[in-house]
């Protein structure tokens, strides 16, 4: 079906609570990403995963961790959420390839509010 | 420092008019450049990918150019429709697709009015 699915779409948490954002894809893509999007800024890379249990920090990993136990699932975890982690989080996936025009698929995003 | 700058920040056009969106970048190396469309509250959808020096692509009413010497790209939208209302995001990759970093612009918000 070629899609990236994110759950939940909206989430409200209190400061200090734990947060789990889920992402799934049905294309057997090796590479998956977590980004956050804030007003007036471009998407910022939090973590990238090259395959199961092969994860690397992106540009802003502090305060986040990830888990990839199956190729089709990639989770983003916030242990003890902070108010500055209020944002829209996007998951994306693609094949692991040097081909420059390889397609990149994005989920619809999770809007997280930390109060 | 922002490595991908888009202009204008926002743009209002009447349905049927043409428009041009600009992207200037300082990313090095610049392996490829992508344009995405993001509808409000939705994810990014790929419009086109430009790879080579002086590349030109066309996808229906969308066409794009890339000048790697000037580190500049344009996205042209012809005969705009109300459904073209969205944010258009320019992204520069420093390596082939999944293996390098993607540098995102903040986007141009296009509003098409009747």
Interface residues (C-beta under 8 A of the other chain):
Chain A: X4 X30 X31 X35 X40 X41 X42 X43 X44 X45 X50 X59 X90 X92 X94 X95 X96 X97 X98 X99 X100 X101 X102 X103 X104 X106 X107 X108 X109
Chain B: X2 X4 X31 X32 X34 X36 X41 X42 X43 X44 X45 X46 X49 X51 X89 X91 X93 X95 X96 X97 X98 X99 X101 X102 X103 X104 X105 X106 X107
